[in-house]
C-alpha cells in the first residue's frame, strides 16, 4: 500500500503538533481550520475515496448518483413503495417516479403490485443488478472485512469507539446541534 504524502507541520498547526503529518487537503491550512493531524487528513481522504468509489460503481451500473442511492435502498430493503423510496431519498414523489422509470428502463428494477394493497405498487431490485452491484462493492466490503478481522480485539474496540464519536459529530452537525468549535464533550 502506498504511503501517505508527508509534509512538515503546517504553519497553522499548533506548536507541538507532530512534524511529518499528512499534508492537509486545504493547502497550508491558512483558512483557520483546526489542525486534526494525520487522522483528520485520513478521514477526509476516506470521504474523497468513498465518493470516487461510489462514482465508479455508478458508472459500472450506468446510473447517476440519485439512481445509485435508490438502488442501495432497494437492495437493502428488498422492496419499497415509491413514497417510501421518496422519503428515503429525500426527493419529491415526482422526482422519485423519474428515478424509478430510469431504473426500470435500465433493467435495474421492476414494479409489482403490492401484496396486501392492490392499489399500491412496490419497486423491487432486479436480481442481476443486485449481483452486479454486490460484485462491484465486494473489493471494498471484503477488503475492509479482512482488515477488521485481522486487528486485535483491543484495537477494534478503540477504533469502533473513535468512529462512533466521529459519527456523533456528523449526526450533531446534520441535526443542527454542532456549535462548530470541535468540542464534542457532553455538556452539563
NORCORPE-V681485 format. One record per helix or strand of 3 or more residues. SS is the DSSP state (H for helix, E for strand). FROM is the first residue (numbers start at 1). TO is the last residue. If there is no record, write none. Layout:
BEGIN
SS_FROM_TO, SS_FROM_TO
END
This chain:
BEGIN
H_37_61, H_65_77, E_79_81, H_82_89, H_93_105, E_109_113, E_121_125, H_127_150, H_153_174
END
